[in-house]
Amino acid sequence: MNAYGRQLLTAFRFLLCATLLLGLAYPVLVFGLGQAVAPAQANGSIITVAGKPAGSSLLAQPVTGDKFFYPRPSAVDWNPETSSASNLGPNQPALVKSIAENRAEVAKREDVAPTAVPIDAVTAGGSGLDPDISPAYAALQVPRVAKGNGLSPAAVRQLVSANTSNGLNAFLGQPSVNTTTLNTALLQARVAH
């Protein structure tokens, strides 16, 4: 075999190895890790109720009344087409006014002192669509939600606990409560009750 033939055979073997490693083994590995680490993102985030799509576990939904948990405020009115933050700085009068108004509204709705209202209850997230709230904000809402649904506070706290991220999901941040999945679980518990 001449030098040209050996180089061609070497190039073909390299192509075969690279194809198996980078075209097959690597994608299978990344897919498997995605399934293990982030199943909602890997398998889709659509939540179904009675067999019909009801929302996405990755997006907050606006709430009114006393029967559901409120997500963080949204700078984009929960519109996924315009996902963004408000871009207001901490010293801007518009943000200071918005926080004060939100704090008074949440304090009145939850029947607590304004100083008891957690910061995530009065400020929007970076995307304006984040369904996650702090466990403190969820705990603040438990009495109202329990009363509004005719459930015991202990039963509602158990639903909050079941929808609180922990372990690997909270590894890079802090524990949080997904209001979309929590409200879906609450709706199902209300129907079962």
N, C-alpha and C positions, 0 to 999 in steps of 0.2 A: 504494500500500500504506500503510495507516495505521500508527501507532506501535505498536499492539498486534501487528500482523502482523510488523513488523520485529523486535520483541523475541522473538516466538515463533520466527522463522527463526534469529535469533542464538542462542537457547537450543538449538535443534535442532542447529545446526552445532557448538556447543560440546560437546553430548552426544556427537555422532558422533566428534569429534576425541578427546575424553577416553576414549571406549570403545576406539577404535583404539590410542591410546597406552597407557592404563593396563590395558585388558582384553586386549590382544593383544601389543603390542610389548614391554612390560615383562615379562610372564610368560615370553615366549620368550627374552628376554635373560637372565633369572635362571635359567631351566632350562639354557640353554647354558653359563653360567658354572658352574653346579652340576656339569654333566657334565665340564667341563674341570678344575675344582679338586678336587672330591671325588666321584670316580666310585663309590666303595663306598657312600657315603651316598645318592647320587642313584639308583643302580641296584639297591640292595639289597646286603646284606653276607653273604648265605648262601654258604657254601663247600660244594661238593659233592665227594664222593669216590665214584668208580664210579657216578656218576649219582644218588647219594642225598645228601640234606642231612646234613652232618657238623658244622655249627656256624656261627657268625657271626664274621666278621673283626673285629667291633667288641666282642666279648665274650671274656673270658678263660675258659679251661676248666681245671678242676682236673687235675693230673697226678700220677702216682705212678710209682715205678720209675726206671730208668736210661735209657730209650729216648727220652724227650721233654724238651723245654725247659720248665722251670717258670716260670709267670708270677709276678707279685708276689703276696704274701699277700693274702687277701681278708677284709675285716671282716664280710662277709655270706655267706661260704662259697660264693661264685660264684652266688648266687641272684639272678636279674634282677628278681624281684618285690620285693626289699627293698634295692635299690641304695642304698648310702650309705657314708659313712666311719665310722670308729670314734668320732670326736669326742673323742678323748683328747688332752690337751695334752702338750707335750714334757716337762713335769716330773712328770707323773702316774706313780705307781709301776707301775700296770698296763701302761702303754705301755713304760716302761723295761724291765720284766720281759719283755714280749712281744718286744721288739727283741733282748734278750740271748738268749732261747730260740731265736728264729728265726736269729740269727747263728750260734749253736752248731750248730744243725741243718744250715744251709746249708754251713758250714765242714766238717762231718763228711761230708755227702753229696758235696761237690765236692773233698774231700781237700786243703783249703787252710787257711791260718791264718785265724782269725776276723778279723784286721785286713784281710785281702784281700777280704772280702765287701762288695760295694757296698751302699749304703743302700737302694736300691730292692728288694733281695733280702729285706729284713727289715721293710719298712714297707708297709702297704696303701695303695693309691691312693685318691683322693677318692670314686670310685664303688664301689670294691670289685670292679669288673668289668673294669677296663682291661687289655687284652691286651699292652700295650706295656711293654717292659723296656729298660734302658739297654744300649748295645753292650758295656759292661764286664761286666754281669751275663751277657749271652749268651756272651761270650768265656770267662767263668769256667766255663760249663757245657759248652763244646765237647768237652773230652777225655772226660768221662763219657758224653755222648750219642754220640760217635763210637765209643767202645768198646762201648756198649750195643747199637748197631745194626750193628756190623761194618763201619763205613765209616771212611775215612781222615779225620783231623782237617781236612785241606785241603778235602775235599768238604763237610764239615759247615760249615766257615767260609764256603765259597762260598754255601751255603744261607742262612746268617745274613746275609751281605752282600746277597743278593737280596731278603731280607725286612726290610731296614733302610730306614726312611724317610730321604729326602734331598731336596734341592732345595726345591720349593714345600711339600711335606708337612712338612718340618722347619723351614720359614722362621720360624714363630712360636714354636717351641720348640727342642728339641735333637733330634738323630737318635735314633730309637728302633727297637726290633725287635719286630715283632708276633709273639707266641708262637703264636697260633692259626694264622696262615698259615704260619709256620715249621714247626710240628709237622705240618701237612698236607703241606707240601712234603717234609718228612723221611719221612713215611709213604710217599709216592709214590716217593721215592728208594730207600727200603728195599725196596719191592716190585720196583722195576726192577733192583735190585742182585742 
